[in-house]
């Protein structure tokens, strides 16, 4: 029973933190707050029930809201619903072809950059709650009394959230922080902004709704690019969050199953008037810190979110925004990998560069661009390092000259490889040994064939030995410039 209580309270805490985030993201996407809340509880429930990572919380995400905004402004919300339906289908196709394993291609520095970038985004997103819109349309800080009240309540929330676990783990510290700040605000009569000041969250059950758009190729031309970007962003953020939770809990998630659940959640959510969503690292961390580890916590979060919409809106709308801001500040600080900063002097410089680039690009553009940039940089650095490791030993032989290659021969080292040889000065018979080297791609095969051609033009012969069976077979398909010695011949 204790585990059930912990899971339910963790889900409640995550649901409370979802409300202002989701409402804010809906406003960013230029849609009704209920559009965000509907999406949040649907995808949260679907992912919790059928997903591949128990304990992970999904909802309407800011990274997807930013992309959606342009579509809504230009074409209207009905096009957004159609786009999210297509996004869900693309994500389901991704899972069907079992492409979730591609997440293994993400290097650790990219993962660190992703985590740190999202931590910065979570913290910076809270600053807007300290601002106000003036009568002249400008945006500035709250007046001094409101600002002090806001800061004080944030401080109460942070202190309770941080220090309560040192006394007891019987109650989620984030939920205790929210209750403490709410109690202080009510007891002292502090006038401060509440959830209700953002928008009303009261609503009814969502209704099934087929997007009202012309079903033509022109419509597909409009929505397909958005759907592709949203599908990629949603899955990248989801799978990286899944990896992070795997590390924290020392358990293994199922990427393909989670990808399928995300696709189904977006597909169903859009047909019930919801915007796009994915896994949310901040709310997932809140859930984990509150003790949520099972599917029940995610189911509870989605269910509580629905209950807020249907019957609990007046109560939830009275919660000070400062309480939820304080929780998100704590989440940001706990999400940021501080060890990555302390260890910068101990890791290769290129890993540090990749981490910093991904962090900055995540903050300045979007997650998909950041991850792709990080992977490309990491791949180029990897190729450069391995290209520099190519070495050669030269020995004289009674029957000619021996070149013994060490390292990996591929596109990045092919030019350096050809510079090792001196065909004009070499004897008539030259031997190239691959016992301690590997051929990695077609560029390597072309380099070997081109080298053999240089010897052939001088009336000399290049003999190759020590190749793997596969590479031996590939070279034998060429035009005969290379003389292959039998496998194992030395």
C-alpha positions as CSV (number, residue, x, y, z in Angstrom):
1,X,0.0,0.0,0.0
2,X,2.9,2.4,0.7
3,X,4.1,1.9,-2.8
4,X,0.7,2.8,-4.2
5,X,0.5,5.9,-2.0
6,X,4.0,7.0,-3.2
7,X,3.1,6.4,-6.8
8,X,-0.2,8.3,-6.5
9,X,1.4,11.3,-4.7
10,X,4.2,11.3,-7.2
11,X,1.6,11.4,-10.0
12,X,-0.3,14.2,-8.3
13,X,2.9,16.3,-8.0
14,X,3.8,15.8,-11.6
15,X,0.3,16.7,-12.7
16,X,0.4,19.9,-10.7
17,X,3.7,20.9,-12.3
18,X,2.3,20.1,-15.7
19,X,-0.6,22.6,-15.5
20,X,1.3,25.9,-15.9
21,X,3.9,24.4,-18.3
22,X,1.2,23.1,-20.6
23,X,-0.9,26.2,-20.4
24,X,2.2,28.3,-21.3
25,X,3.1,26.0,-24.2
26,X,-0.4,26.2,-25.5
27,X,-0.2,30.0,-25.5
28,X,3.2,29.8,-27.3
29,X,1.5,27.7,-30.0
30,X,-1.4,30.2,-30.3
31,X,-4.0,27.7,-29.2
32,X,-6.6,27.5,-26.4
33,X,-5.0,26.3,-23.1
34,X,-7.5,23.4,-23.1
35,X,-5.9,22.2,-26.4
36,X,-2.7,21.8,-24.5
37,X,-4.3,20.2,-21.4
38,X,-6.2,17.7,-23.5
39,X,-3.1,16.7,-25.3
40,X,-1.2,16.4,-22.0
41,X,-3.6,14.1,-20.2
42,X,-4.2,11.9,-23.3
43,X,-0.5,11.3,-24.2
44,X,0.4,11.0,-20.5
45,X,-2.2,8.2,-20.1
46,X,-1.3,6.4,-23.3
47,X,2.4,6.5,-22.7
48,X,2.0,5.5,-19.1
49,X,-0.2,2.5,-20.0
50,X,1.5,1.2,-23.2
51,X,4.9,2.9,-23.2
52,X,8.3,1.4,-22.8
53,X,9.5,3.5,-19.8
54,X,7.5,3.3,-16.5
55,X,8.0,6.5,-14.5
56,X,8.4,8.8,-17.4
57,X,5.8,11.6,-17.8
58,X,4.7,12.9,-21.2
59,X,2.7,16.0,-22.0
60,X,2.3,18.9,-24.4
61,X,5.9,19.9,-25.0
62,X,7.4,23.3,-25.5
63,X,9.8,22.1,-28.2
64,X,6.9,21.0,-30.3
65,X,4.8,24.1,-29.5
66,X,7.5,26.4,-30.9
67,X,7.4,24.6,-34.2
68,X,3.6,24.5,-34.2
69,X,3.2,28.2,-33.7
70,X,4.0,29.2,-37.3
71,X,1.6,26.6,-38.7
72,X,-1.3,27.8,-36.5
73,X,-0.7,31.5,-37.3
74,X,-0.6,30.8,-41.1
75,X,-3.3,28.2,-41.5
76,X,-5.3,27.8,-38.3
77,X,-5.7,25.2,-35.5
78,X,-7.4,22.7,-37.7
79,X,-4.2,22.3,-39.8
80,X,-2.4,21.7,-36.5
81,X,-4.7,18.9,-35.6
82,X,-4.2,17.3,-39.0
83,X,-0.4,17.7,-38.7
84,X,-0.4,16.0,-35.3
85,X,-2.4,13.1,-36.6
86,X,0.3,12.7,-39.3
87,X,3.0,13.2,-36.7
88,X,1.6,10.3,-34.7
89,X,1.5,8.1,-37.8
90,X,5.1,8.9,-38.6
91,X,6.1,8.0,-35.1
92,X,4.3,4.7,-35.3
93,X,6.0,3.9,-38.5
94,X,9.4,4.7,-36.8
95,X,8.5,2.2,-34.1
96,X,7.2,-0.3,-36.6
97,X,10.5,-0.4,-38.4
98,X,12.2,-0.7,-34.9
99,X,14.3,2.4,-35.4
100,X,14.4,3.2,-31.7
101,X,17.8,1.4,-31.5
102,X,19.2,4.4,-33.4
103,X,19.3,6.2,-30.1
104,X,22.5,4.2,-29.4
105,X,24.2,6.4,-32.0
106,X,23.9,9.4,-29.7
107,X,27.3,9.9,-28.0
108,X,27.6,10.6,-24.3
109,X,28.7,14.2,-24.8
110,X,25.6,14.8,-26.9
111,X,23.5,13.3,-24.1
112,X,25.1,15.7,-21.5
113,X,24.5,18.7,-23.8
114,X,20.9,17.7,-24.2
115,X,20.4,17.4,-20.4
116,X,22.2,20.6,-19.7
117,X,20.4,22.5,-22.4
118,X,17.0,21.4,-21.3
119,X,17.9,22.3,-17.7
120,X,18.7,25.8,-18.8
121,X,15.5,26.0,-20.9
122,X,13.4,24.9,-17.8
123,X,15.0,27.6,-15.6
124,X,14.8,30.4,-18.2
125,X,11.1,29.6,-18.9
126,X,10.3,30.5,-15.3
127,X,11.6,34.0,-15.7
128,X,8.5,35.1,-17.6
129,X,6.4,34.6,-14.5
130,X,8.3,37.5,-12.9
131,X,7.3,39.8,-15.7
132,X,4.1,41.7,-16.4
133,X,2.4,43.4,-19.4
134,X,2.1,47.1,-18.9
135,X,-0.7,49.3,-20.3
136,X,1.4,50.6,-23.1
137,X,2.0,47.0,-24.3
138,X,5.6,46.7,-23.1
139,X,6.8,43.9,-20.8
140,X,8.7,44.6,-17.6
141,X,9.3,43.3,-14.1
142,X,6.5,43.0,-11.6
143,X,6.1,45.9,-9.2
144,X,8.3,45.8,-6.1
145,X,5.7,44.4,-3.7
146,X,4.5,41.7,-6.1
147,X,8.1,40.8,-7.0
148,X,9.2,40.5,-3.4
149,X,6.1,38.3,-2.7
150,X,6.9,36.1,-5.7
151,X,10.5,35.7,-4.7
152,X,9.6,34.9,-1.1
153,X,7.1,32.2,-2.1
154,X,9.7,30.8,-4.6
155,X,12.2,30.7,-1.7
156,X,9.7,28.9,0.6
157,X,9.1,26.3,-2.1
158,X,12.8,25.7,-2.9
159,X,13.7,25.4,0.8
160,X,11.0,22.9,1.5
161,X,11.6,20.9,-1.7
162,X,15.4,20.7,-1.0
163,X,15.5,20.1,2.7
164,X,12.4,18.0,3.4
165,X,14.1,14.8,2.0
166,X,16.8,15.2,4.6
167,X,14.2,14.8,7.3
168,X,11.8,12.3,5.8
169,X,11.0,10.6,2.5
170,X,7.4,9.7,3.5
171,X,5.9,12.6,1.4
172,X,7.0,14.1,-1.9
173,X,9.1,17.1,-1.2
174,X,7.9,19.0,-4.3
175,X,4.3,18.6,-3.4
176,X,5.1,19.7,0.2
177,X,6.8,22.7,-1.2
178,X,3.7,23.6,-3.3
179,X,1.4,23.2,-0.3
180,X,3.8,25.2,2.0
181,X,4.0,28.1,-0.4
182,X,0.2,28.1,-1.0
183,X,-0.4,28.0,2.8
184,X,2.0,30.9,3.4
185,X,0.4,33.0,0.7
186,X,-3.1,32.4,2.1
187,X,-2.0,32.8,5.8
188,X,-0.2,36.1,5.2
189,X,-2.6,37.4,2.6
190,X,0.2,37.8,0.0
191,X,-1.2,39.0,-3.3
192,X,0.5,37.0,-6.0
193,X,-0.2,35.6,-9.4
194,X,-1.9,32.3,-9.4
195,X,-2.4,29.5,-12.0
196,X,-5.8,31.1,-12.8
197,X,-4.1,34.3,-13.8
198,X,-2.5,32.4,-16.7
199,X,-5.8,31.0,-18.0
200,X,-8.9,29.1,-16.9
201,X,-8.3,25.4,-17.0
202,X,-12.0,24.4,-16.5
203,X,-13.4,22.3,-19.3
204,X,-15.4,19.2,-20.3
205,X,-14.4,15.9,-21.6
206,X,-12.8,16.3,-25.1
207,X,-14.9,15.2,-28.0
208,X,-13.9,13.2,-31.0
209,X,-13.1,15.7,-33.8
210,X,-11.9,15.0,-37.3
211,X,-9.8,17.9,-38.6
212,X,-11.8,20.2,-40.8
213,X,-9.4,20.7,-43.7
214,X,-9.5,20.1,-47.4
215,X,-8.0,16.6,-47.9
216,X,-5.9,17.4,-51.0
217,X,-2.2,17.1,-52.0
218,X,-1.8,20.8,-51.4
219,X,-2.8,20.3,-47.7
220,X,-0.4,17.4,-47.5
221,X,2.3,19.7,-48.9
222,X,1.7,22.1,-46.1
223,X,1.5,19.8,-43.2
224,X,4.0,17.1,-44.1
225,X,7.2,19.2,-43.4
226,X,5.8,20.3,-40.0
227,X,4.8,16.7,-39.2
228,X,8.3,15.4,-40.0
229,X,10.0,18.0,-37.8
230,X,7.5,17.4,-35.0
231,X,7.9,13.6,-35.2
232,X,11.7,13.9,-35.1
233,X,11.7,16.4,-32.2
234,X,9.2,14.5,-30.2
235,X,11.0,11.2,-30.6
236,X,14.5,12.6,-30.0
237,X,13.4,14.3,-26.8
238,X,11.5,11.2,-25.7
239,X,14.2,8.7,-26.3
240,X,16.9,10.9,-24.8
241,X,14.7,11.3,-21.7
242,X,14.2,7.6,-21.7
243,X,18.0,7.1,-21.7
244,X,18.4,9.5,-18.8
245,X,15.8,7.7,-16.7
246,X,17.4,4.4,-17.5
247,X,20.7,5.7,-16.1
248,X,19.0,7.2,-13.0
249,X,17.0,4.1,-12.2
250,X,19.6,1.6,-13.4
251,X,16.9,-0.1,-15.4
252,X,16.3,-0.6,-19.1
253,X,13.5,1.0,-21.1
254,X,12.1,-0.2,-24.5
255,X,12.7,2.6,-27.1
256,X,10.5,1.1,-29.8
257,X,7.6,0.4,-27.5
258,X,7.8,4.0,-26.2
259,X,8.0,5.4,-29.7
260,X,4.8,3.5,-30.7
261,X,3.1,4.8,-27.6
262,X,4.1,8.3,-28.3
263,X,2.8,8.0,-31.9
264,X,-0.5,6.5,-30.7
265,X,-0.8,9.3,-28.0
266,X,-0.3,12.0,-30.5
267,X,-2.6,10.4,-33.1
268,X,-5.5,9.9,-30.6
269,X,-4.8,13.3,-28.9
270,X,-5.2,15.2,-32.1
271,X,-8.5,13.5,-32.9
272,X,-9.7,14.8,-29.5
273,X,-8.6,18.4,-30.0
274,X,-5.1,18.2,-28.6
275,X,-1.8,19.6,-29.7
276,X,1.4,17.6,-30.0
277,X,3.4,16.2,-27.1
278,X,6.3,14.0,-26.0
279,X,8.2,13.0,-22.9
280,X,8.9,15.9,-20.6
281,X,12.2,15.8,-18.7
282,X,11.2,18.3,-16.0
283,X,8.0,16.5,-15.0
284,X,9.7,13.1,-15.3
285,X,12.4,14.3,-12.9
286,X,9.7,15.5,-10.5
287,X,8.0,12.2,-10.7
288,X,11.2,10.3,-10.1
289,X,12.3,12.5,-7.2
290,X,8.8,12.0,-5.6
291,X,9.3,8.2,-5.8
292,X,7.4,7.4,-9.0
293,X,8.9,4.4,-10.7
294,X,5.9,2.4,-12.0
295,X,3.2,2.9,-14.6
296,X,0.8,3.9,-11.8
297,X,2.5,7.2,-11.3
298,X,2.1,8.2,-15.0
299,X,-1.5,6.9,-15.0
300,X,-2.2,9.0,-11.9
301,X,-0.6,12.1,-13.4
302,X,-2.8,11.9,-16.5
303,X,-5.9,11.1,-14.4
304,X,-5.3,13.9,-12.0
305,X,-4.8,16.3,-14.9
306,X,-8.2,15.3,-16.3
307,X,-9.8,15.7,-12.9
308,X,-8.3,19.2,-12.7
309,X,-10.0,20.1,-16.0
310,X,-13.4,18.6,-15.0
311,X,-13.9,19.3,-11.3
312,X,-10.8,20.7,-9.7
313,X,-10.1,23.8,-11.7
314,X,-11.2,26.3,-9.1
315,X,-8.9,24.8,-6.5
316,X,-5.9,24.4,-8.9
317,X,-6.3,28.0,-10.2
318,X,-5.7,29.3,-6.6
319,X,-2.2,27.8,-6.4
320,X,0.4,30.5,-6.5
321,X,2.5,30.4,-9.7
322,X,5.5,31.0,-7.4
323,X,5.1,27.6,-5.9
324,X,5.3,25.8,-9.2
325,X,8.1,28.1,-10.4
326,X,10.1,27.1,-7.3
327,X,9.6,23.5,-8.0
328,X,10.8,23.9,-11.6
329,X,13.9,25.8,-10.4
330,X,14.8,22.9,-8.2
331,X,14.2,20.5,-11.1
332,X,16.4,22.6,-13.3
333,X,19.2,22.5,-10.8
334,X,18.9,18.8,-10.3
335,X,18.6,18.0,-14.0
336,X,21.8,20.0,-14.9
337,X,24.8,17.7,-14.9
338,X,27.2,19.7,-12.7
339,X,29.8,16.9,-12.9
340,X,30.1,17.6,-16.6
341,X,31.5,21.1,-15.7
342,X,33.8,19.9,-13.0
343,X,35.2,17.1,-15.3
344,X,35.8,19.3,-18.3
345,X,39.6,19.4,-17.7
346,X,39.7,15.6,-17.5
347,X,38.0,14.7,-20.7
348,X,39.2,15.1,-24.3
349,X,38.7,18.7,-25.6
350,X,36.5,17.6,-28.5
351,X,34.1,15.9,-26.1
352,X,33.8,19.2,-24.2
353,X,33.3,21.0,-27.4
354,X,30.5,18.7,-28.5
355,X,28.8,19.0,-25.1
356,X,28.9,22.9,-25.2
357,X,27.7,23.1,-28.8
358,X,24.7,20.8,-28.1
359,X,23.9,22.8,-25.0
360,X,23.9,26.1,-26.8
361,X,22.1,24.9,-29.9
362,X,19.4,23.3,-27.7
363,X,18.8,26.6,-26.0
364,X,19.0,28.8,-29.1
365,X,17.3,26.6,-31.7
366,X,15.6,23.3,-31.0
367,X,16.5,19.8,-29.8
368,X,16.5,18.0,-33.1
369,X,19.1,20.5,-34.6
370,X,21.2,20.3,-31.5
371,X,21.4,16.5,-31.5
372,X,22.1,16.2,-35.2
373,X,24.8,18.9,-34.9
374,X,26.3,17.0,-31.9
375,X,26.3,13.7,-33.7
376,X,27.9,15.2,-36.8
377,X,30.6,16.9,-34.9
378,X,31.3,13.8,-32.8
379,X,31.4,11.6,-36.0
380,X,33.9,14.0,-37.6
381,X,36.1,14.1,-34.6
382,X,35.9,10.3,-34.4
383,X,36.9,10.0,-38.0
384,X,39.8,12.5,-37.6
385,X,41.2,10.7,-34.6
386,X,41.1,7.3,-36.3
387,X,42.6,8.8,-39.4
388,X,45.6,10.0,-37.4
389,X,46.2,6.5,-36.0
390,X,47.0,5.0,-39.4
391,X,50.7,3.9,-39.4
392,X,52.9,1.8,-41.5
393,X,56.0,-0.4,-41.1
394,X,58.4,-0.9,-44.0
395,X,60.6,-4.0,-44.3
396,X,63.0,-5.2,-47.0
397,X,62.4,-8.7,-48.3
398,X,64.4,-11.0,-50.6
399,X,61.5,-11.1,-53.0
400,X,60.7,-7.4,-52.8
401,X,59.4,-4.8,-50.3
402,X,56.8,-5.2,-47.5
403,X,54.5,-2.5,-46.2
404,X,52.7,-3.5,-43.0
405,X,49.7,-1.3,-42.3
406,X,48.4,-0.6,-38.8
407,X,45.0,1.1,-38.0
408,X,41.8,1.8,-40.0
409,X,41.7,2.6,-43.7
410,X,38.7,4.6,-44.6
411,X,37.7,7.9,-46.3
412,X,39.4,10.1,-43.8
413,X,42.7,8.2,-43.9
414,X,42.8,7.2,-47.6
415,X,44.9,10.3,-48.7
416,X,47.4,9.7,-46.0
417,X,47.6,6.0,-46.9
418,X,48.7,6.7,-50.5
419,X,51.5,9.0,-49.3
420,X,53.2,6.2,-47.5
421,X,54.2,4.6,-50.8
422,X,57.0,5.4,-53.3
423,X,56.2,3.4,-56.4
424,X,59.0,4.9,-58.5
425,X,61.7,3.8,-56.0
426,X,60.1,0.5,-55.0
427,X,61.2,-2.9,-56.4
428,X,59.1,-4.8,-59.0
429,X,57.4,-6.8,-56.3
430,X,55.7,-5.0,-53.4
431,X,53.6,-6.6,-50.6
432,X,50.9,-4.8,-48.6
433,X,49.9,-6.6,-45.4
434,X,46.6,-5.9,-43.6
435,X,47.0,-8.3,-40.6
436,X,47.0,-5.4,-38.2
437,X,44.7,-3.0,-40.2
438,X,41.0,-2.9,-41.2
439,X,39.3,-1.7,-44.3
440,X,36.2,0.3,-43.3
441,X,34.6,1.6,-46.5
442,X,34.6,1.8,-50.3
443,X,37.0,4.8,-50.2
444,X,39.6,2.4,-48.8
445,X,39.0,-0.1,-51.6
446,X,39.3,2.6,-54.2
447,X,42.6,3.8,-52.6
448,X,44.1,0.3,-52.7
449,X,43.0,-0.1,-56.3
450,X,44.4,3.3,-57.3
451,X,47.7,2.5,-55.6
452,X,47.9,-0.8,-57.4
453,X,47.3,1.0,-60.7
454,X,50.2,3.3,-60.0
455,X,52.5,0.3,-59.6
456,X,51.0,-1.4,-62.7
457,X,51.7,1.6,-64.8
458,X,55.4,1.3,-63.8
459,X,55.5,-2.4,-64.7
460,X,55.4,-3.4,-61.0
461,X,53.0,-5.5,-59.0
462,X,51.3,-4.8,-55.7
463,X,50.4,-8.0,-53.7
464,X,47.8,-7.6,-51.0
465,X,47.5,-10.1,-48.1
466,X,45.9,-10.4,-44.7
467,X,42.5,-9.0,-45.7
468,X,39.3,-10.2,-44.1
469,X,37.2,-12.5,-46.2
470,X,34.7,-9.9,-47.1
471,X,37.2,-7.3,-48.2
472,X,39.2,-9.9,-50.1
473,X,36.0,-10.7,-52.0
474,X,35.3,-7.1,-52.8
475,X,38.8,-6.4,-54.1
476,X,38.7,-9.5,-56.3
477,X,35.7,-8.0,-58.1
478,X,37.8,-5.1,-59.3
479,X,39.6,-4.8,-62.6
480,X,42.6,-6.9,-61.6
481,X,45.1,-4.1,-60.7
482,X,45.6,-5.7,-57.3
483,X,47.2,-9.1,-57.0
484,X,45.6,-11.0,-54.1
485,X,47.5,-13.5,-52.1
486,X,45.5,-16.4,-50.7
487,X,44.0,-15.7,-47.3
488,X,46.4,-16.6,-44.5
489,X,49.4,-16.4,-46.9
490,X,52.3,-14.6,-45.2
